[in-house]
Amino acid sequence: YKCGLCNASFSLQRLLNRHMKTHSFYKRYHCQFCGKGFNDTFDLKRHIRTHTGIKPFKCDRCDKAFTQRCSLEAHLTRVHSVVHKYGFRERRDKMFVCEDCGITFKENQAEYRQHVASHHP
């Protein structure tokens, strides 16, 4: 799947669709700290962590922590020689992150929602 605007190519249609948003001048979501605009909430949440310092992805072999899962996986490979092999469309564990305090909930959206409702109303 090829972008008609910049010739970038992607193996999946959904990746091309996500890429196409980068060509849009209209940014639907904005950072509350600096005003930078984003096309989707995933990118906004990832960006906000640069302001809050929340690093929910913790290395279980040393004391390093990261804002993104891919950064943790790169660290594990580079520093600890851990090789990650994910099959096509294999689902990794879902983690819910409280963007206010950094607490994480693995695979439990109900606990996450209860936490947000009671601690950050």
PEDANOR-V854635 format. One record per residue. RES is the residue in one small letter. SS is DSSP state (A for helix, B for strand, O for the rest). Layout:
res:RES ss:SS
res:RES ss:SS
//
This chain:
res:y ss:O
res:k ss:B
res:c ss:O
res:g ss:O
res:l ss:O
res:c ss:O
res:n ss:O
res:a ss:O
res:s ss:B
res:f ss:O
res:s ss:O
res:l ss:O
res:q ss:A
res:r ss:A
res:l ss:A
res:l ss:A
res:n ss:A
res:r ss:A
res:h ss:A
res:m ss:A
res:k ss:A
res:t ss:A
res:h ss:A
res:s ss:O
res:f ss:O
res:y ss:O
res:k ss:O
res:r ss:O
res:y ss:B
res:h ss:B
res:c ss:O
res:q ss:O
res:f ss:O
res:c ss:O
res:g ss:O
res:k ss:O
res:g ss:B
res:f ss:B
res:n ss:O
res:d ss:O
res:t ss:A
res:f ss:A
res:d ss:A
res:l ss:A
res:k ss:A
res:r ss:A
res:h ss:A
res:i ss:A
res:r ss:A
res:t ss:A
res:h ss:A
res:t ss:A
res:g ss:O
res:i ss:O
res:k ss:O
res:p ss:O
res:f ss:B
res:k ss:B
res:c ss:O
res:d ss:O
res:r ss:O
res:c ss:O
res:d ss:O
res:k ss:O
res:a ss:B
res:f ss:B
res:t ss:O
res:q ss:O
res:r ss:A
res:c ss:A
res:s ss:A
res:l ss:A
res:e ss:A
res:a ss:A
res:h ss:A
res:l ss:A
res:t ss:A
res:r ss:A
res:v ss:A
res:h ss:A
res:s ss:O
res:v ss:O
res:v ss:O
res:h ss:O
res:k ss:O
res:y ss:O
res:g ss:O
res:f ss:O
res:r ss:O
res:e ss:O
res:r ss:O
res:r ss:O
res:d ss:O
res:k ss:O
res:m ss:B
res:f ss:B
res:v ss:B
res:c ss:O
res:e ss:O
res:d ss:O
res:c ss:O
res:g ss:O
res:i ss:O
res:t ss:B
res:f ss:B
res:k ss:B
res:e ss:O
res:n ss:O
res:q ss:A
res:a ss:A
res:e ss:A
res:y ss:A
res:r ss:A
res:q ss:A
res:h ss:A
res:v ss:A
res:a ss:A
res:s ss:A
res:h ss:A
res:h ss:O
res:p ss:O
//
